[in-house]
Amino acid sequence: MASSMSSSPSSLLLPLGSASEKKLYANHMAFSNIRAQAIIVRSSSCKTRKYSNGPDLVTRRDVMGLLFVVPIISLNSPDADGAGLPPEEKPKLCDDACEKELENVPMVTTESGLQYKDIKVGEGPSPPVGFQVAANYVAMVPSGQIFDSSLEKGQPYIFRVGSGQVIKGLDEGILSMKIGGKRRLYIPGPLAFPKGLTSAPGRPRVAPSSPVVFDVSLEYIPGLEDEEL
């Protein structure tokens, strides 16, 4: 969410291709295990049983043993363990109760076309242009799917507000916030990602110049606090 949000947005996403490569490797290893266990079954059968018509009988038993081995390996595979499970819930700044309250909060529209609703109004001064701010954010497409979040990284994002280090809509939206405040920003396309963002595992694609939604909380203003000391 640094200056790369406007110049190199791909840095916000997970590496492409890693999931498919791991799946191909897992499939290869599973097939190798099937062949290895089939050889073990055949070898043990040949050593422990000797019949005059042995080759036909051993072959039949080997095949039956292999038929039982394959389903066991399939059931123990990573893909089978995760099948049918719901996706992990991602952390949010606005829960279900907050969403209901927002329905009754008036919308504010600025001259640039940015719209916002205050989830919680903070206290103290707003950050001056060029000052550092520490903010948590959850970035979503209009459908509500999250494509970036400081909460997943485990720490607030620090940047100089109004200096072009983040997208225009986020810059403008934070400039009028106060410490401790939470706000939902409805950012129109011209103030969002001109080049868009490519999709990645678990993250939706953001089309070029398409609207996005940011939930933001202004945690503190380290530059302003240092100046007041």
N, C-alpha and C positions, 0 to 999 in steps of 0.2 A: 504494500500500500504506500510505498515511498514514491519518489519522483517517477519511478518505473511504471506507476499506475497510468501515466499518460504517455510515456515514451516506450516502455518495454513491458506491457501488461502480462506477458507470458510468465514472468517471474512469480506471479501470484498463484500459479497452478502447479499441480504435481507433474512429475516427468511422464511423458507419453510413452506408451509401448511397454513399460515395465510389467504391467499386469499380464499382458498376453504372452510375453516371453517366459514368465514364471509358470504360466499354465501349460505351455508347450513342454517345458522341462519336467513338470510334475507328471504329465501324461507319459513322457518318455520313460521316466523312472518307474511308473506303475506298470508299464508294459514289460520292462526289464525284470521287475519282481515276479510277474506272472510266469515268464519263461524260466526264471531261476527256480521257482517253486515247482514247476512242472517237471524239471530235470531231477530235482530232489525226490519227488514222488516216484518217478520212473526208476531211479537208481536204487531206492530202498526196496521197491517191489522186486527188482531183478535179483537182489542179493538175498532176500529172505524167502523167496518162493521158487521152487524148481519143479516144473511139470513137463511131461512129455510133449504136451501141446501148449507149453508155456507162452510162447510169443503172442499168440492170439489172446490168451487170458490176461496177460500182463498189459497188453495194449488197451484192452477194454477197461481194466481197472484204472490205468493211468488217465484215460479220458474221463472217467467218472470222477476221479479225484480232482482233475483240473476244472471240471464244471462246478465243483464246490468251492474251489479256491478263488475263482474269478469274482463271484458275488461278494465274498468277504473283503477282497481288496477294494472293490468298488464302493462298498459301504464305509470303508475306513479312509477314503480319499478326502482331501480338504474341501473339494467342491460339494461332496455329498453332505459333509458336516454342516455347511452353511446354507444348504438348500432350504428354501421356504422360510428362512428367518427374516424378520423385519430389519430394515437398515437401522444403524445406530443413530439415536437421537443426538443432534448437534446442540451445543450450548447456545442460548439466545439471551439477548438483553431485554426482550419483551415476551413474557410467557402468555398463557391463554387468558388469564385474568386481565393482563395489560392490554391484550388485543381487544377485549370487550370494552374496556375503558376508552380506548382510542376512538371507538366509533362515535363517542359523544364529544370528542375534543375538536374544537374548530380548526380548520385548515388555514394556514397563513401562506400567501403567495407573494413572492418578491418580484421586482421588476425584471429580473433575469429569467423568470419562469420557474425558479426553484420553489418547491412547496414543502412545508414541514408541519408536524404536530409535536407539541411538547409532551413527552411522557411524564417528565418531572422537571420543574423549573429550579435551577440551581441558585446559589447565593454568591454575592461578591461581584467583582468587576468581570467584564468580558475580556478575552485576550486581545491585546493590541496587535496590529499587523506586524509580522516579523518575529513575534515572541514564540518561544517554544510552548507546546501544549502536549499533555499526555492524555490520550483518548483510547477508549475501547470501542470497537466497531464490529458490526455484523453486516456484511454486504450481500444483498440478495437480488435476484431477478424479480420482476413483478409478480411471478407466480408464487414467490416465497422460498424458492430453492436458494440455498446459501452457496456462494462461490468464493468467499474469502471471509476470514474472521480472526480478530486478534485474540478472541477467547480460546480458540483452538491452539494458538501459539503460547498461551499462558502468561502474557504480559501486555500492558498497554503499548500503543504505538506512539512514539515521540517524534514530532516534526515541527517546523516553523510554519505557523498558520499564515495564510495569505501570501505565501512566497512561491506558489506553484509547485510545491513538493508533492501534492496530492491532486486529485481531479478537482475541477473548478467548483462543482456542486458541494463537495465536502468542505473545501476551503471556506466558501461563503456561509455554509450552514453552521460551522463551528464558531465563526467570528462573532456571532450574536448570542452565543451560549454563555452560561455562567458555571463556575466550578460546582460539580455535583449534579449538574443537569443531564437529563436524557432526552433525546429527540429522535424522531423518525423523519428522515429526509427522503422526499420523493424527487429524485434528480432526473431532469429531462435529458434526452440524448446529447444535445450540444454541450451539456455541462458534465458529461460522463466519460465514456471511453470511445474516442473517435475511431480507433482501430479495432475495437472489440477485444474479446478474450476468447481463446480457443477452449474447447471442453477438455476435461481430464477425468480420470476415474473418480466418481462421486461428486463431480462438480459440473454444473451446466455451462453451456456456451453462452457468451454474451455477444450479441450481434453488434457490429459497428454502429456507434451513435444511437444505441437503443437506451431507453430509460432503465434506471436501476433504483433500488431502495437501500438506504443505509440506516441502521439503528446505531446511534452514537451516544456515548456517555463521556463527558468531559471530566476526567479524574482530577487533574491539577494542572497548574501553569508554573512549571519550575523556573522559567526565566523571570516571570513577574514576582514570584516569591523571593528569589535571590536579590532582586532589585530593591525590595522593600526592607530587607535586613540591614 
